[in-house]
Amino acid sequence: MALTTVVADLAAFPIKPGAWSGIVSIFAHLPQPLRRTVHAAVVRGLAPGGVFILEAYTPAQIAFGTGGPKDPALLMRLADLRAELAGLDLLVARESEREVWEGAGHTGRAAVVQFLGRRAP
């Protein structure tokens, strides 16, 4: 099985409908209007049975001071993700705290949201 990766400006990248088996978003903190647009495209872009995996910081992360955006508007809440990603079957949808060890800028206790959704087969 081949793995194709793409590096692109999400504001300009066309996510072709039904084309992706999997899309991953790890700490991709976008402004809310762009995030809503991208997430709608993600739902349409998944092939039947395709999965979307996301992990991001929640607004509670600011108090930890262990990395991530300082602007609360860039942080994600599970309730918002549920609305933005409506149409996917939820396999994992939670806000939690966990240890993050990703170098000097992102180390320590963190407040995250984790989301795993699948487009119906």
N, C-alpha and C positions, 0 to 999 in steps of 0.2 A: 504494500500500500504506500503510495506517495503522499508526502505532506507538502503542501504549498503554503508559504508564508507571504504576507503582503505588508509592506510598510507604506503608509499613505496618510495624507491629510484627510481626516474623517469628515471635514466640512465639504470636501470636494469628491470623495471617493464614492462611486456608484456601487451600491450593494445589490447585485443582480438578484431578482426574486427567484427563490427556490434553488439557488446555486450552491449553497454551502452546507456541508455535513456538520461542521462545527465552527463556532465563532467564540473567541476568548477575549475577555476584557479584564485585565488585571491592573488595578489602580489607575485607570484611565478616567481622570476627573475632568469632565467637560462642562462648560457653561450649560445651565439647564435647558435653554432653547435648543442648542445643538444636541445635547444628550437625548432629549425627547425625539428629535428627528432621527438620530442614529439608531436609537432603540426600536423605533417603528420600522426602520429599514432592516434591522437585524431580524425581527419577527418575520417579515416578508422574505428575507434572504435565506432563511433556513429551508433546506430540503425536508420533505417528510421524514420524520425520525431524527432530524438534525438537532444538535444541542447548543445551547448558549451557556457559557460559564463566565461568571463575573465575581470579582472580589474588589471591594472599594472601602474607603474609610467612610464612617458615619460622622455626623456633626459632633458626637461625643469624643471624637479623636482629638479635637483641639485641646481639650483639657489634659490629655496625656503628654502632649508635646514631643512625641516620638516620631514625627515625620508626617508627611502629607500636607495638603493645602491648608492654609490658614484662613481662607475665605469659606465661610459656611455654605455659600451658594454652590460651591463646587463639590460638596460632600453629598453622599446619598443616603436616603432613608428607604427602608424596605417597602413601606406603603407606597412611595413614589414609584419604585421599581415594579411593584405588582401592577400598577396602572400602566406604566410605560411599556411593559412587556406582556400585556394582556394578549391572550391568544396562544401562549405557551403553557404546556402542562408543567406545573411546578414539582420538581423533584427535591430540591433543597431551596429554602427561602428563610434566612435567619439573620438576625443581628446578634453579634457576640463580641466578646473580648478574647484576644489571643496574643501570644508573644510573636513579635515580628523581628526577624534577624536578617536584615538586608543591607548591612553596612552602616557606617557612622551616621548617615542621615535618616535612617529608618530602623531604629533598634529599640526594642522594649515593648511594653504593654500597648496594645492598640485596640481601638473600637472599629470593627469591620462589619460590613454586610456581605453575605455570601448568597449567591443565586445560581441555581442550576435549573434550566428550563429546557423542555423538549417540544418540538413541533410534532403534533400528532402524525403518526405514520399513515 
